[in-house]
Amino acid sequence: MKIILDAMGGDNAPESVVKGAVRAKKELGVDIVLVGLEEKVKECLKAEGCGDIEVVNATEIITMNDDPSTATRRKKDSSMAVALKMLSNGEGDAVVSAGSTGALLTGATLTVKRIKGIRRAAMAPVLPAGEHGVMLIDCGANVECTEEYLLQFAYMGSFYAKKIMGCDNPRVGLLNVGTEPEKGGEMQHRVFELLKEAGEKGRINFIGNVEGTDVFSGRVDVVVTDGFTGNVLLKTTEGVIKYMMGALKGVFYKSTKNKLAAAVLKNDLKEMKKSMDVNEVGGTALVGISKPVIKAHGSSDERSIFAAIRQAVNFVNSGIIADITENIDHMRLKSEETL
C-alpha cells in the first residue's frame, strides 16, 4: 500500500509531516510518497535519519490566502495538486493533506472525482462518544443541502461507521430541534421520511430525529445534518472540550488537597484527555470521493500526521467505496443522467 502525503500542507510543514511519515513507515509498514519542495523535504528526511522514502518535487504551495475554489487549478504544481493528480493516476492508494480544507475538497472533487452517482462529497469527523465515537456528516463541506444529499450522507456514514468505527449495526440519527417526526422544517420532514423508508427496508438502522444533547449520549453512531449546522456543532464541541479541560486543570491546581487527588487520578485523567485529543484521530475523511482522501488538522503535529496516515490505511482496507458504489441505486432520487 502506498500513501501520498502533501508534505507542504499545514502549519508545521514539512517537519511534522516528514516525522509522521517516517514513523508511519516504520510502525505501519506502508510505502510513503512525500510531495513538496524536494530540497526542504529531503533536508527533513536527513534530519530524521531516513533516506528511503520517495520524494516527488512540487514547486508551489497552496496557502490559506489562496482562493479554495481555484487553488489547485491555478497552482497545478502545488504539493496538494500534484498529490491529488498522482492519486487519480493510480500512483498511490490514498492522499493525506493538512492543507486548506476548501482547496482539498475542491481539488479532490475536480481531480479524483466523486463516486458516480454521489451528488456531493461530505466531511465526516468522528467525535469522542461512547465505545466507538460518533460520526458527524456533514461538518462544513456543504452549507446548503437537499434531501438527496442528506440521504446519501446517511448511507455513506453508515458504511463508514460499520467498516472503520467498528459498529455492527450503526444507529443513524437526523439532527433536528426535537425528536418527534414532525419537528423541523419541510426539508427535515422529507429527509425523515426518506430515512425512515430506508430503515424499514433494512438498508440503514435509522433511529429517528436526534437533538444536540443526544450526540454524545452513546445512543447514536452517525449524526446526519447539513454542513452549516454540522460545522457549528463541531466547533462548539471543540470549544467546550477545550474549556472543560482548562477548567478541570484549574480545579486540580486550586489547592494542595486537590493536587493530591490529581496525582491519584493521573492515569485516568491522561486517558480522558487522550480520548478527546484531535491529534489521536488524525483527520477527517472526505467521504464520497472515488479514492480515499484524508484531511488532517491544519495544526497537525507528528502524532496527528501518523494518525491520519493510519486512518488512510484503514480507509483503503475497508471497502467503503465499493459498498457505496454497489448501493448507489438506493441513494438516488433522480435519474443518473442528471447527476
Legacy VTK file of the C-alpha trace (Angstrom):
# vtk DataFile Version 3.0
C-alpha trace
ASCII
DATASET POLYDATA
POINTS 339 float
0.000 0.000 0.000
1.254 3.464 -0.879
0.093 6.640 0.888
0.721 10.009 -0.782
1.406 12.907 1.592
1.112 16.604 0.858
4.385 17.480 2.568
3.800 21.245 2.445
0.273 21.330 3.873
-0.397 22.571 7.402
1.082 24.981 9.917
4.010 22.732 10.822
5.017 21.535 7.359
7.215 19.997 6.210
8.900 18.999 9.511
5.874 17.436 11.230
4.649 15.785 8.031
8.032 14.157 7.472
8.271 12.992 11.088
4.794 11.476 10.922
5.638 9.813 7.600
8.847 8.274 8.954
7.003 6.911 11.975
4.194 5.510 9.790
6.651 3.739 7.505
8.309 2.087 10.493
5.208 1.203 12.524
2.565 0.606 9.835
4.814 -0.894 7.190
3.341 1.167 4.351
5.106 2.874 1.485
5.073 6.664 1.664
5.442 9.290 -1.045
6.167 12.843 0.109
5.145 15.567 -2.342
6.608 19.041 -1.904
9.666 21.242 -2.226
12.216 18.480 -2.808
15.214 20.141 -1.201
13.349 21.059 2.004
11.679 17.664 2.297
14.955 15.809 1.825
16.605 18.001 4.471
13.902 16.941 6.935
14.313 13.282 5.978
18.058 13.561 6.506
17.481 15.076 9.945
15.311 12.046 10.778
17.978 9.678 9.514
15.685 8.325 6.830
16.636 8.223 3.176
14.382 5.500 1.793
11.129 7.481 1.422
10.233 8.612 -2.085
10.048 12.359 -2.669
8.190 13.930 -5.605
9.067 17.545 -6.325
6.346 20.197 -6.396
7.396 23.807 -6.820
4.306 25.584 -5.446
2.452 25.718 -2.131
-1.244 26.400 -1.572
-1.647 28.831 1.316
-4.654 29.920 3.354
-4.712 33.133 1.306
-5.414 31.252 -1.927
-8.981 31.028 -3.191
-10.036 27.458 -2.262
-12.294 27.106 -5.300
-9.475 27.723 -7.792
-6.265 26.959 -5.869
-5.463 23.526 -7.320
-6.271 24.712 -10.855
-4.179 27.880 -10.618
-1.311 26.200 -8.811
-1.063 22.991 -10.808
2.432 22.284 -9.492
1.484 22.739 -5.851
2.122 19.855 -3.467
-1.620 19.344 -2.991
-2.483 19.403 -6.694
0.364 17.046 -7.599
-0.597 14.629 -4.787
-4.221 14.503 -5.958
-3.141 14.034 -9.577
-0.943 11.119 -8.540
-3.887 9.516 -6.719
-6.112 9.999 -9.746
-3.465 8.378 -11.969
-3.213 5.326 -9.719
0.250 6.173 -8.372
-0.890 5.662 -4.786
-3.813 4.355 -2.735
-4.747 7.437 -0.681
-3.862 11.090 -0.112
-3.334 12.781 3.244
-3.102 16.581 3.487
-3.138 19.100 6.327
-3.537 21.959 3.853
-6.516 24.174 3.059
-9.764 22.297 3.627
-11.633 24.070 0.852
-8.817 23.600 -1.642
-8.503 19.908 -0.801
-12.249 19.314 -1.139
-12.447 21.194 -4.446
-9.268 19.591 -5.757
-10.387 16.096 -4.805
-13.767 16.661 -6.465
-12.284 18.019 -9.692
-9.222 15.775 -9.961
-10.019 12.487 -8.234
-13.786 12.859 -8.863
-16.779 11.772 -6.834
-18.129 8.227 -6.848
-20.520 8.018 -9.800
-23.990 8.910 -8.568
-22.878 10.777 -5.422
-24.083 14.357 -5.556
-21.659 15.867 -3.044
-18.691 14.610 -1.047
-19.020 15.135 2.704
-16.614 15.794 5.539
-17.166 13.249 8.260
-15.204 13.667 11.509
-15.543 11.127 14.317
-16.190 12.788 17.671
-15.470 11.244 21.102
-18.578 9.496 22.392
-19.362 6.026 23.691
-17.294 2.998 22.747
-16.733 3.763 19.069
-17.219 7.526 18.779
-19.923 9.272 16.777
-19.635 10.387 13.165
-20.886 13.831 12.181
-21.758 14.069 8.491
-21.563 16.740 7.048
-19.404 19.175 9.058
-18.867 22.004 6.591
-18.384 20.832 3.020
-21.989 21.543 2.016
-23.546 24.556 3.706
-26.763 24.241 1.702
-28.155 20.748 1.224
-31.041 18.987 -0.472
-32.849 15.958 0.898
-30.933 13.787 -1.566
-27.594 14.983 -0.180
-28.661 14.082 3.354
-29.977 10.693 2.243
-26.607 9.927 0.703
-24.780 11.212 3.780
-26.776 8.757 5.901
-25.808 5.787 3.751
-22.157 6.803 3.473
-21.898 7.480 7.188
-23.461 4.106 7.963
-20.950 2.260 5.761
-18.053 4.168 7.364
-19.265 3.508 10.907
-19.600 -0.197 10.210
-16.315 -0.746 8.395
-13.980 1.659 10.216
-15.563 2.607 13.530
-16.486 -1.000 14.321
-20.242 -0.535 14.785
-22.073 -3.782 13.928
-25.376 -2.080 13.131
-24.723 1.704 13.109
-27.564 3.792 14.527
-28.268 6.705 12.201
-29.992 9.829 13.501
-31.154 13.025 11.799
-30.083 16.130 13.741
-33.147 18.218 14.498
-34.691 20.599 17.021
-36.687 17.783 18.603
-37.056 14.020 18.437
-40.673 13.984 17.228
-41.171 13.211 13.490
-42.998 16.497 12.901
-40.112 18.639 14.183
-38.017 20.836 11.884
-38.743 22.419 8.533
-40.039 20.966 5.285
-36.676 19.552 4.244
-36.204 17.786 7.579
-39.678 16.273 7.188
-38.832 14.960 3.710
-35.464 13.611 4.817
-37.070 11.931 7.815
-39.456 10.049 5.525
-36.634 9.028 3.182
-34.503 7.718 6.037
-37.489 6.027 7.630
-38.190 4.218 4.360
-34.533 3.169 4.072
-34.706 1.880 7.625
-37.901 -0.098 7.013
-36.230 -1.761 4.028
-33.280 -2.764 6.220
-30.723 -0.678 4.351
-29.751 1.524 7.308
-30.584 1.499 11.005
-32.483 4.792 11.255
-33.431 5.653 14.840
-35.237 8.917 14.039
-34.513 12.523 14.927
-31.829 13.315 17.474
-31.175 16.547 19.347
-27.837 18.119 20.188
-27.956 16.561 23.645
-28.138 13.091 22.071
-24.938 13.425 20.044
-22.626 12.445 22.896
-25.087 10.246 24.769
-23.942 6.987 23.192
-27.348 6.275 21.642
-26.399 7.279 18.088
-23.415 6.370 15.882
-23.989 8.584 12.819
-25.467 12.088 13.022
-26.729 13.389 9.679
-27.046 17.128 9.059
-26.205 19.920 6.645
-22.698 21.376 6.608
-23.684 24.668 8.229
-25.323 23.121 11.277
-22.691 20.394 11.452
-19.837 22.885 11.445
-21.436 24.935 14.214
-21.865 21.757 16.273
-18.283 20.652 15.597
-16.682 23.982 16.504
-18.874 24.358 19.587
-17.865 20.874 20.701
-14.164 21.665 20.251
-14.585 24.875 22.224
-16.439 23.185 25.071
-13.842 20.397 25.315
-11.044 22.964 25.447
-12.863 24.968 28.104
-13.696 21.923 30.240
-10.138 20.580 30.144
-8.837 24.003 31.200
-11.444 24.297 33.956
-10.639 20.806 35.217
-6.936 21.643 35.333
-7.782 24.775 37.299
-9.716 22.730 39.859
-6.850 20.301 40.432
-4.308 23.100 40.872
-6.540 25.017 43.264
-5.179 23.553 46.491
-2.734 21.018 47.887
-5.597 18.632 48.605
-6.775 18.860 45.008
-3.222 18.331 43.708
-3.009 15.121 45.734
-6.334 13.999 44.265
-4.989 14.759 40.778
-1.931 12.615 41.482
-4.171 9.691 42.413
-6.244 10.142 39.245
-3.270 10.889 36.986
-3.599 7.852 34.701
-7.364 8.175 34.396
-7.051 11.869 33.547
-4.484 11.063 30.864
-6.840 8.526 29.306
-9.703 11.021 29.349
-7.533 13.703 27.746
-6.338 11.240 25.116
-9.923 10.309 24.199
-10.667 13.968 23.482
-7.406 14.767 21.696
-7.920 15.566 17.991
-4.324 14.519 17.356
-5.250 10.936 18.239
-7.910 10.834 15.486
-5.696 12.400 12.855
-8.162 13.897 10.469
-11.447 13.864 8.628
-12.367 11.579 5.756
-13.753 13.114 2.572
-16.493 10.548 2.046
-17.935 10.243 -1.451
-14.674 10.784 -3.353
-13.787 7.860 -5.638
-10.497 7.219 -3.829
-9.519 7.764 -0.153
-8.635 11.354 0.788
-7.980 12.354 4.403
-7.937 15.963 5.621
-5.537 16.221 8.552
-5.815 19.106 11.003
-4.103 22.312 9.919
-2.119 22.384 13.162
-1.106 18.730 12.861
1.978 17.580 14.716
3.848 14.306 14.213
1.235 12.317 16.160
-1.631 13.745 14.154
0.040 13.060 10.799
0.773 9.498 11.888
-2.848 9.048 12.978
-4.093 10.492 9.670
-1.923 8.030 7.743
-3.270 5.196 9.887
-6.778 6.418 9.145
-5.983 6.433 5.415
-4.704 2.851 5.633
-7.924 1.768 7.359
-9.965 3.599 4.727
-8.151 1.803 1.882
-8.638 -1.595 3.538
-12.279 -1.004 4.478
-14.017 -1.456 1.136
-16.297 1.513 1.847
-16.048 2.919 -1.655
-17.145 -0.444 -3.090
-20.087 -0.533 -0.650
-21.216 2.930 -1.716
-20.874 2.051 -5.390
-22.871 -1.158 -5.007
-25.709 0.609 -3.178
-25.846 3.800 -5.240
-29.268 2.972 -6.739
-30.798 3.131 -3.241
-29.199 6.515 -2.602
-30.558 8.480 -5.555
-33.810 10.327 -6.095
-33.172 11.317 -9.699
-32.016 9.541 -12.830
-28.292 9.015 -13.311
-28.247 11.359 -16.279
-28.977 14.379 -14.085
-26.109 13.714 -11.703
LINES 1 340
339 0 1 2 3 4 5 6 7 8 9 10 11 12 13 14 15 16 17 18 19 20 21 22 23 24 25 26 27 28 29 30 31 32 33 34 35 36 37 38 39 40 41 42 43 44 45 46 47 48 49 50 51 52 53 54 55 56 57 58 59 60 61 62 63 64 65 66 67 68 69 70 71 72 73 74 75 76 77 78 79 80 81 82 83 84 85 86 87 88 89 90 91 92 93 94 95 96 97 98 99 100 101 102 103 104 105 106 107 108 109 110 111 112 113 114 115 116 117 118 119 120 121 122 123 124 125 126 127 128 129 130 131 132 133 134 135 136 137 138 139 140 141 142 143 144 145 146 147 148 149 150 151 152 153 154 155 156 157 158 159 160 161 162 163 164 165 166 167 168 169 170 171 172 173 174 175 176 177 178 179 180 181 182 183 184 185 186 187 188 189 190 191 192 193 194 195 196 197 198 199 200 201 202 203 204 205 206 207 208 209 210 211 212 213 214 215 216 217 218 219 220 221 222 223 224 225 226 227 228 229 230 231 232 233 234 235 236 237 238 239 240 241 242 243 244 245 246 247 248 249 250 251 252 253 254 255 256 257 258 259 260 261 262 263 264 265 266 267 268 269 270 271 272 273 274 275 276 277 278 279 280 281 282 283 284 285 286 287 288 289 290 291 292 293 294 295 296 297 298 299 300 301 302 303 304 305 306 307 308 309 310 311 312 313 314 315 316 317 318 319 320 321 322 323 324 325 326 327 328 329 330 331 332 333 334 335 336 337 338
